[in-house]
Amino acid sequence: MKTPLSDAAIEKFPQFAAAVRARLEAGRLAYKDSSFERPLVQLIEELRQEALDLCGWSFIVWARMERLERLVMEVTSPHRPTEDAPAVHSAPVSTERGQPIRMGWPGEIQAEIGEAPLSLPPDGGA
């Protein structure tokens, strides 16, 4: 049975395994074999701390995705903003030299997905 999404993901498993191996190698260089000699109770505590970190980072990604979804919904909504009901994404353009130019929702979306927004050179392009 073909499962296109699963098949494509499984095809990338060697890349995942290589990334894990690279992390193990980095740990080996940093800690020598001390990780294999640490008491199991300490390793379990490390796992607990890492699990909390993963939950925290997951929440941050979730919150940012919620914000991005709101921005996309604003842009694609059939109920466009009017003078009586201005858009939340109406933002002034920053023209400070060397600072990002964020023009309304396109700049907000660029910021959320990590694309570099347009900017004016510090010297003004002269």
C-alpha positions in Angstrom: 0.0 0.0 0.0 1.4 3.4 -1.0 1.4 6.1 1.7 2.9 9.1 0.0 3.4 11.3 3.2 4.8 8.4 5.2 6.9 7.1 2.4 8.5 10.6 1.8 9.2 11.0 5.5 10.7 7.6 5.9 13.0 8.3 2.9 14.4 11.2 5.0 15.2 9.0 8.0 18.9 8.6 7.1 19.2 12.4 7.3 17.5 12.3 10.8 19.9 9.5 11.9 22.9 11.5 10.6 21.7 14.5 12.6 21.4 12.4 15.8 24.9 10.9 15.1 26.3 14.4 14.7 24.9 15.4 18.1 26.3 12.2 19.7 29.7 13.0 18.2 29.6 16.6 19.5 28.7 15.3 22.9 31.5 12.8 22.8 34.0 15.5 22.0 32.6 17.8 24.7 32.1 15.2 27.5 34.3 12.3 26.5 32.7 9.1 27.8 31.4 10.7 31.0 27.8 10.5 29.7 28.1 6.7 29.7 29.5 6.7 33.3 26.9 9.1 34.8 24.4 7.5 37.2 21.2 6.6 35.5 19.3 8.9 37.9 21.2 11.9 36.5 20.4 10.8 32.9 16.7 10.6 33.8 16.8 14.1 35.3 18.5 15.3 32.1 15.7 13.7 30.1 13.1 15.4 32.3 14.7 18.8 31.7 14.9 18.2 28.0 11.3 17.2 27.9 10.4 20.5 29.6 12.5 22.4 27.1 10.7 20.6 24.2 7.4 21.5 25.7 8.4 25.2 26.2 9.8 25.5 22.6 6.7 23.7 21.3 4.5 26.3 23.0 6.5 29.1 21.5 6.2 27.6 18.0 2.4 27.1 18.6 1.9 30.7 19.7 3.8 32.0 16.7 1.8 29.8 14.4 -1.4 31.1 15.9 -0.2 34.6 15.2 0.7 33.8 11.7 -2.6 32.1 11.1 -4.4 35.2 12.4 -2.3 37.4 10.0 -3.1 35.1 7.0 -6.8 35.1 8.0 -6.8 38.9 8.0 -5.3 39.0 4.5 -7.6 36.4 3.1 -10.8 37.4 4.8 -13.7 38.4 2.6 -14.4 41.1 5.2 -11.5 43.4 4.4 -10.9 46.3 6.9 -12.6 49.6 6.2 -12.1 53.1 7.7 -14.7 52.2 10.3 -13.0 49.0 11.2 -9.2 49.4 10.5 -7.0 46.4 10.2 -5.0 45.1 13.1 -2.1 44.7 10.7 -1.9 48.4 9.7 1.6 49.3 10.9 3.7 52.3 10.2 6.7 51.9 7.9 10.0 52.1 9.8 12.5 54.2 7.9 15.2 54.3 10.5 18.5 53.6 8.7 19.7 50.0 9.1 16.4 48.9 10.7 14.0 46.5 9.0 11.2 47.9 7.0 8.0 46.2 8.1 5.1 47.3 6.0 1.9 46.0 7.5 1.1 42.3 7.2 3.7 41.3 4.7 6.4 42.5 7.1 4.7 40.8 10.0 4.6 37.5 8.1 8.2 37.8 7.1 9.2 38.3 10.7 7.2 35.3 11.8 8.6 32.9 9.3 12.2 34.2 9.6 12.6 35.8 6.3 14.7 39.0 6.3 12.5 42.0 5.7 13.6 44.8 3.4 15.8 47.3 5.1 17.5 50.6 4.2 21.3 50.5 4.4 22.8 52.4 7.4 24.3 55.0 5.1 21.1 55.5 3.2 22.4 53.8 0.1 24.6 56.8 -0.8 
